[in-house]
Amino acid sequence: MLCCVGPVGEDAPMDTPDTALTVAAQDLFARYAHRIDRRDFDGFGDLFTNDAEFAMGPDQCTGRDAICQFMRERMTAPGGAHVIVNVSVRSESAERATALADYVLTRRSEDTGPWAIVGVGYYESVLAQVDGEWRFGAHRIVPR
């Protein structure tokens, strides 16, 4: 079952995340945006653990290979530009953390046309440290 983030808002604990974890999470989300925008599906898959759970709206899959195939099938339009902000990460252990982030997806209607917002939502993620590198162990895309 894809389960990600604990309480947010008024119910969230008032702890301060580790700076190194925060930087690592922000970098993971930045690499996520760059790779999917460039349609680098293999590189995108490398950001996930081998057994990662992934959900986009009601659609779900499990495993790095399945995630790569899932994205290849759905991301058929030219890449746009993901803007990922408000990354909030909390450590659960030395090798596990939860993260919540907002996204805005922009795209041009033509090669020279104006940019338009085509999607807005948020991500709920579980991050797992594997061999010293943080990856997505679970990642859910929630459109608004």
QUINOR-V659399 format. One record per residue. RES is the residue in one letter. SS is DSSP state (A for helix, B for strand, O for the rest). OMEGA is omega as a letter, one per 20 degrees, with the letter a starting at -180 (* if undefined). Layout:
RES&SS&OMEGA + RES&SS&OMEGA
This chain:
M&O&a + L&O&r + C&O&a + C&O&a + V&O&r + G&O&a + P&O&r + V&O&r + G&A&a + E&A&a + D&A&a + A&O&r + P&O&a + M&O&r + D&O&r + T&O&a + P&O&r + D&O&a + T&A&a + A&A&r + L&A&r + T&A&r + V&A&r + A&A&r + A&A&r + Q&A&r + D&A&r + L&A&r + F&A&r + A&A&r + R&A&r + Y&A&a + A&A&a + H&A&a + R&A&r + I&A&r + D&A&r + R&O&a + R&O&r + D&O&a + F&A&r + D&A&r + G&A&r + F&A&a + G&A&r + D&O&a + L&O&a + F&B&r + T&B&a + N&B&a + D&B&a + A&B&r + E&B&a + F&B&r + A&B&r + M&B&a + G&O&a + P&O&a + D&B&a + Q&B&r + C&B&a + T&B&r + G&O&a + R&A&a + D&A&r + A&A&r + I&A&r + C&A&a + Q&A&r + F&A&a + M&A&r + R&A&a + E&A&a + R&A&a + M&O&a + T&O&r + A&O&r + P&O&r + G&O&r + G&O&r + A&B&r + H&B&r + V&B&a + I&B&a + V&B&r + N&B&r + V&B&r + S&B&a + V&B&r + R&B&a + S&B&r + E&B&r + S&B&r + A&O&a + E&O&a + R&B&r + A&B&r + T&B&a + A&B&r + L&B&a + A&B&r + D&B&r + Y&B&r + V&B&r + L&B&r + T&B&r + R&B&r + R&B&r + S&O&r + E&O&a + D&O&a + T&O&a + G&O&r + P&O&r + W&B&r + A&B&r + I&B&a + V&B&r + G&B&r + V&B&r + G&B&r + Y&B&r + Y&B&r + E&B&a + S&B&r + V&B&r + L&B&a + A&B&r + Q&B&a + V&B&a + D&O&r + G&O&a + E&B&r + W&B&r + R&B&r + F&B&r + G&B&r + A&B&a + H&B&r + R&B&r + I&B&a + V&B&r + P&B&r + R&O&*
